[in-house]
């Protein structure tokens, strides 16, 4: 509110002086000086106005445009688009690291940490469920999560970002945007993951695999098979949340924004099943046989 008040005060002073000059027969000052006055006011209140609706402050750096004398707003990250030959490398500016506590708080604030008796996509049962789409419905939160993933892999020469449907579609696109690469997704078809819609991987192409929630790693392994079949190189894996407690090993670097050790059971060993608590199935993915 203080910033808005400063801007309004400067605006009133500007228009008062402009009317005074007209009455005295003098021309107003050059537009650039007016823009500079507005720039001062903007720098005061921009940090307040850029706080988005889901509560996460996305910092923006005000920058004056020398060509037009106008105020422009540049994000804290930027990227250089890659040519079809892949000769231009992305540039990711330094951004504040997103802590696991902040990621956890975003899940809690979105009511995405559920308690009950749930059937997981792995086929196992758990008293805790992470409903990622309650978090992914907020674009600014997705932007912050993916910017953190991109920051961690900025120096790994990533050439394409690949994610399994459905959550991986959003993540692959946003991480690729930050890294200045392609973002594609693998779909489920006849019990395995495949590339459709004209998507393809080149032999030797360095791939970053992104997914939302990691439990046993079934979806990730299915997507790794797509990379191996194409002859591409798996450069790393990133997930929003690893609910295995770090127990799953893919043989490559794995980055999780949030790591939780959540109880999960085979159906025959589930204590909630033995207690007669009704089972809840969320999501759209049918439980596969080998997860």
C-alpha positions in Angstrom: 0.0 0.0 0.0 2.9 2.3 0.7 4.3 1.8 -2.8 0.9 2.6 -4.4 0.6 5.7 -2.3 4.0 6.9 -3.5 3.0 6.3 -7.1 -0.3 8.2 -6.8 1.5 11.1 -5.1 4.1 11.3 -7.9 1.3 11.1 -10.5 -0.6 14.0 -9.0 2.6 16.1 -8.8 3.3 15.3 -12.5 -0.1 16.3 -13.8 -0.2 19.4 -11.6 3.1 20.6 -13.1 1.9 19.7 -16.6 -1.2 21.9 -16.2 0.9 24.7 -14.8 3.2 24.6 -17.8 0.2 24.8 -20.2 -1.2 27.9 -18.4 2.2 29.6 -18.6 2.6 28.8 -22.3 5.6 26.4 -21.8 5.8 23.0 -23.3 6.0 19.9 -21.0 9.4 18.3 -20.4 10.6 15.5 -22.6 8.7 12.2 -22.3 11.8 10.4 -21.2 11.9 12.5 -18.0 8.3 11.6 -17.3 9.1 7.9 -17.9 12.0 8.3 -15.4 9.6 9.6 -12.8 7.2 6.7 -13.4 10.2 4.3 -13.2 11.0 5.6 -9.7 7.5 5.0 -8.6 7.3 1.5 -10.2 10.5 0.4 -8.5 8.8 1.3 -5.2 5.7 -0.8 -5.6 6.5 -3.5 -8.1 7.6 -6.0 -5.3 4.2 -5.6 -3.7 2.1 -6.0 -6.9 4.1 -9.0 -8.2 3.0 -11.2 -5.3 0.7 -13.7 -7.0 -2.6 -15.0 -5.9 -1.3 -18.3 -4.6 1.0 -16.6 -2.2 4.4 -17.1 -3.8 6.4 -14.0 -4.5 7.9 -14.1 -8.0 10.6 -11.5 -8.1 10.8 -9.4 -11.2 13.7 -7.0 -12.0 12.7 -3.6 -13.4 14.8 -2.5 -16.3 14.7 0.7 -18.3 14.6 0.4 -22.1 17.3 2.6 -23.6 15.7 2.5 -27.1 12.3 3.9 -26.2 12.8 5.4 -22.8 10.1 3.1 -21.4 10.0 0.8 -18.4 10.3 -2.9 -19.2 10.0 -5.8 -16.8 12.4 -8.7 -17.2 12.0 -12.0 -15.3 14.8 -13.2 -13.1 15.5 -16.0 -15.6 15.9 -15.8 -19.4 16.7 -18.2 -22.1 18.3 -18.1 -25.6 16.2 -20.1 -28.0 18.0 -23.1 -29.5 18.3 -23.4 -33.3 17.1 -26.7 -34.9 20.8 -27.7 -35.1 21.2 -27.1 -31.3 24.1 -24.7 -31.5 22.7 -22.0 -29.2 23.0 -22.8 -25.5 20.4 -21.6 -23.0 21.2 -19.0 -20.4 19.6 -19.3 -17.0 20.2 -16.3 -14.7 20.8 -16.9 -11.0 17.6 -17.2 -9.1 16.9 -17.7 -5.4 17.0 -21.4 -4.5 13.6 -22.9 -3.6 13.9 -24.9 -0.4 12.1 -28.2 0.3 10.2 -26.5 3.2 8.8 -24.0 0.8 7.7 -26.8 -1.6 6.1 -28.7 1.3 4.2 -25.6 2.4 2.9 -25.2 -1.2 1.4 -28.7 -1.0 -0.1 -28.0 2.4 -1.5 -24.7 1.4 -3.2 -26.3 -1.7 -4.7 -29.0 0.5 -2.7 -31.5 -1.6 -1.6 -33.7 1.3 -4.5 -36.1 1.9 -5.0 -38.6 4.7 -7.1 -41.7 4.3 -6.8 -45.1 2.6 -5.6 -44.7 -1.0 -4.8 -46.9 -4.0 -1.6 -45.6 -5.6 -0.8 -45.8 -9.3 1.9 -48.4 -8.3 -0.9 -50.7 -7.1 0.2 -50.3 -3.5 -1.9 -48.9 -0.6 -1.0 -45.9 1.5 -2.6 -43.7 4.3 -1.2 -40.6 2.6 -1.8 -39.3 -0.9 -0.2 -36.4 -2.7 -2.8 -34.8 -5.1 -0.3 -33.0 -7.3 -3.0 -31.4 -9.5 -4.2 -29.3 -6.5 -0.8 -27.7 -6.6 -0.3 -27.7 -10.4 -3.5 -25.7 -10.9 -1.5 -22.6 -9.9 0.6 -21.4 -12.8 3.0 -19.3 -10.6 3.7 -22.3 -8.4 4.4 -24.4 -11.4 6.7 -21.7 -12.8 8.6 -21.5 -9.5 9.0 -25.3 -9.2 10.2 -25.7 -12.8 12.6 -22.7 -12.5 14.2 -24.5 -9.6 14.5 -27.7 -11.6 16.0 -25.8 -14.5 18.5 -24.0 -12.1 19.7 -27.4 -10.9 20.4 -28.7 -14.4 21.5 -25.4 -16.1 25.0 -26.7 -16.6 24.2 -30.2 -17.8 23.9 -29.4 -21.5 20.2 -30.5 -21.7 18.9 -30.7 -25.2 15.3 -31.9 -24.6 13.0 -32.3 -21.6 10.7 -35.3 -21.6 7.9 -36.1 -19.2 5.3 -38.9 -18.9 1.6 -37.9 -19.1 -0.2 -36.3 -17.4 1.6 -34.1 -14.9 4.8 -34.5 -16.9 3.3 -32.6 -19.8 3.1 -29.3 -17.7 6.5 -29.8 -16.1 8.3 -30.7 -19.3 7.0 -27.6 -21.1 7.9 -25.2 -18.3 11.3 -26.6 -17.5 12.1 -26.6 -21.3 11.0 -23.0 -21.5 13.5 -22.1 -18.7 16.3 -24.1 -20.4 15.6 -22.9 -23.9 15.1 -26.4 -25.2 12.3 -28.6 -26.6 9.7 -30.0 -24.2 7.9 -33.2 -25.2 5.9 -36.0 -23.4 5.5 -39.7 -23.6 2.0 -41.3 -23.5 0.7 -44.6 -22.2 -0.2 -47.1 -25.0 -0.7 -50.8 -24.8 1.0 -51.1 -21.4 4.1 -49.0 -22.2 5.2 -45.4 -22.8 5.5 -44.2 -26.4 6.2 -41.0 -28.3 3.3 -39.9 -30.5 2.2 -36.7 -32.3 5.4 -36.5 -34.3 7.7 -36.3 -31.2 11.1 -38.0 -31.6 14.4 -38.2 -29.9 17.7 -38.3 -31.8 20.5 -40.7 -31.0 22.9 -39.2 -28.5 20.5 -36.4 -27.6 20.8 -35.4 -23.9 17.4 -35.8 -22.2 16.2 -34.5 -18.8 13.3 -36.6 -17.6 10.8 -34.8 -15.4 7.8 -36.2 -13.5 5.5 -35.1 -10.7 5.3 -37.8 -7.9 7.8 -40.6 -7.5 6.7 -43.7 -5.5 8.2 -46.9 -6.9 9.4 -45.4 -10.2 7.2 -47.3 -12.6 6.3 -44.3 -14.8 9.9 -43.1 -14.8 11.3 -46.5 -15.8 8.7 -46.7 -18.6 9.9 -43.3 -19.9 13.5 -44.3 -19.6 12.7 -47.2 -21.9 11.5 -44.7 -24.5 14.9 -42.8 -24.2 16.9 -46.0 -24.5 14.9 -47.2 -27.5 15.7 -44.0 -29.4 19.4 -44.2 -28.5 19.3 -40.9 -26.7 21.2 -40.2 -23.4 19.5 -39.9 -20.1 21.2 -36.9 -18.5 19.2 -36.8 -15.3 15.8 -37.1 -13.6 13.8 -34.5 -11.7 10.6 -34.9 -9.7 8.5 -32.6 -7.6 8.2 -35.1 -4.8 9.9 -38.4 -4.0 7.6 -40.2 -1.6 9.9 -43.2 -1.4 12.2 -41.5 1.0 15.1 -41.6 -1.5 15.0 -45.4 -1.8 14.5 -45.6 -5.6 17.7 -45.7 -7.6 17.7 -45.2 -11.4 21.5 -45.2 -11.8 21.6 -41.5 -12.8 21.3 -38.3 -11.0 17.9 -37.7 -9.4 16.7 -34.3 -8.1 13.6 -34.2 -6.0 12.2 -30.8 -4.8 10.6 -32.6 -1.9 11.5 -35.9 -0.3 9.0 -37.7 2.0 9.1 -41.2 3.5 5.5 -42.1 3.3 4.1 -45.5 4.4 2.9 -47.8 1.6 1.9 -51.4 1.6 1.2 -54.3 -0.8 -2.5 -54.9 -0.8 -2.1 -58.2 1.1 -0.2 -56.5 3.9 -2.2 -53.3 4.2 -3.3 -52.7 7.8 -6.2 -50.4 6.7 -7.6 -53.2 4.5 -7.5 -55.5 7.5 -9.2 -52.9 9.5 -12.0 -52.7 6.9 -11.4 -49.1 6.0 -12.8 -48.3 2.5 -10.2 -47.9 -0.3 -10.1 -44.7 -2.3 -8.7 -44.5 -5.9 -7.8 -41.1 -7.1 -6.3 -40.0 -10.5 -6.9 -41.6 -13.9 -4.1 -44.1 -14.3 -5.0 -47.7 -13.8 -2.7 -49.6 -11.5 -0.3 -51.6 -13.7 0.8 -55.2 -12.9 4.5 -54.6 -12.4 4.8 -51.7 -10.1 
